[in-house]
Structures are given as C-alpha cells and as structure tokens.
C-alpha cells in the first residue's frame, strides 16, 4: 500500500515477534529491489516507548526520493487502522539528518535529546 501522494514503492509490514520491533520494508516495484527499512516499537530491554521510531534507513541511490516518508505514512495508516499496531512516533534521539527529515513529515516532533545534534 504505497502513499497516494508520493513515490510508489511496495511496502511489506512484519509484525513484532518475540523481542523484535515492528518492521516495514520498501521495494522498488519495477525491479523488486530493496530500497529501505523502518523499525519502531519495543524490544527486550530496549526502548521505553512502544511506538518510538527506532531506525529508518534508505539505500543511498534511493535517498531523497520519498522512500522514508512513504514508509512513515504507511506505518501511520497501519497504526490508525488497527488496534494491534501502534502508529510510530518520532524518537527523542535523532541524527541531524533524521532531525531534518522528522520535521519534514509535518507530524509532532519532540525535542531532540541527542548530545551532538
């Protein structure tokens, strides 16, 4: 289910199992090439917030093409449509690139607690 107003990437959602977080993987539809992955939620001994974004990564050649934003929007739709999937929230620890991207989503972004931001 790609974002209707952005680039069209194929998304696959994997629910958490054991101590693994929620995961979305994005693929380029014409080649089926992996282009990015996003994880959020708890893991054993990990994040306090069950909906906090843990990691988002996009293959270099696909950066700045809307992949991260498509994954974020897909996860938001999953979360708002299901009582079993929490909609992700932005983490309080972000790299400078992650901070800029988080602010570009238009969603609430908590203060950044990273030391070197």
C-alpha positions in Angstrom: 0.0 0.0 0.0 2.1 3.0 -1.2 1.5 6.5 -0.1 -1.1 8.0 -2.5 0.6 11.4 -2.8 4.3 10.3 -3.0 6.5 7.9 -4.9 5.1 4.5 -5.4 7.1 1.9 -3.5 5.9 -1.6 -2.5 5.7 -1.9 1.3 5.7 -5.0 3.4 4.9 -5.0 7.1 6.2 -7.6 9.6 4.5 -7.6 13.0 6.8 -8.0 16.0 7.8 -11.4 17.1 9.5 -12.3 20.4 11.7 -9.3 21.0 11.7 -7.9 17.5 10.1 -4.5 16.7 7.5 -3.6 14.1 9.2 -3.5 10.6 8.4 -2.1 7.2 10.5 -2.8 4.2 10.2 -0.9 0.9 10.9 -2.3 -2.5 11.1 -0.6 -5.9 8.2 -2.1 -7.8 9.7 -2.5 -11.3 12.8 -4.3 -10.2 11.7 -5.6 -6.8 15.0 -4.2 -5.4 15.1 -3.4 -1.6 15.2 0.3 -1.1 14.7 0.9 2.7 13.6 -0.3 6.1 11.9 1.2 9.1 11.5 -0.2 12.6 9.6 1.1 15.6 8.4 -0.2 19.0 9.7 -2.2 21.9 12.3 -4.8 22.0 13.5 -6.7 25.1 15.5 -4.4 27.3 15.1 -1.6 24.7 13.0 1.4 24.1 10.7 2.8 26.7 8.0 3.9 24.2 6.2 1.2 22.4 5.7 3.4 19.4 9.0 5.2 19.2 10.8 5.2 15.8 14.0 3.1 16.3 15.6 3.1 12.9 14.9 4.2 9.4 17.4 3.6 6.6 17.2 4.1 2.8 19.7 2.7 0.2 22.0 5.6 -0.9 20.8 5.7 -4.5 17.2 6.0 -3.4 17.7 8.7 -0.8 15.8 12.0 -1.2 13.1 10.2 -3.3 10.4 9.9 -0.7 11.1 6.4 0.5 11.4 7.3 4.2 8.3 9.4 4.0 6.4 6.7 2.2 7.3 4.2 4.9 6.4 6.7 7.7 3.0 7.3 6.1 2.4 3.6 5.5 3.1 2.9 9.2 0.9 5.8 10.3 -2.0 4.4 8.2 -1.4 0.9 9.7 -1.4 2.4 13.2 -4.6 4.4 12.7 -6.4 1.4 11.1 -5.5 -1.2 13.7 -5.7 -1.5 17.5 -2.8 -4.1 17.3 -0.3 -1.9 15.5 0.9 1.3 17.2 1.3 4.3 14.9 5.0 5.3 15.2 6.1 8.5 16.9 9.4 10.3 16.3 12.2 9.4 18.6 13.8 11.9 21.0 17.2 10.9 19.8 17.9 11.8 16.1 20.9 12.5 13.9 21.0 15.8 12.2 19.7 14.1 9.0 17.0 12.3 11.0 16.0 15.5 12.7 15.6 17.4 9.4 13.6 14.5 8.0 11.4 14.3 11.1 10.5 17.9 10.8 9.7 17.5 7.1 6.9 15.0 7.9 4.6 17.6 9.3 3.9 15.5 12.4 4.7 16.3 16.0 8.5 16.1 16.7 9.6 16.0 20.3 12.8 17.8 21.4 16.0 16.1 20.3 17.9 14.7 23.3 21.0 13.6 21.3 24.2 15.1 22.6 25.7 16.0 19.2 22.8 17.3 17.1 
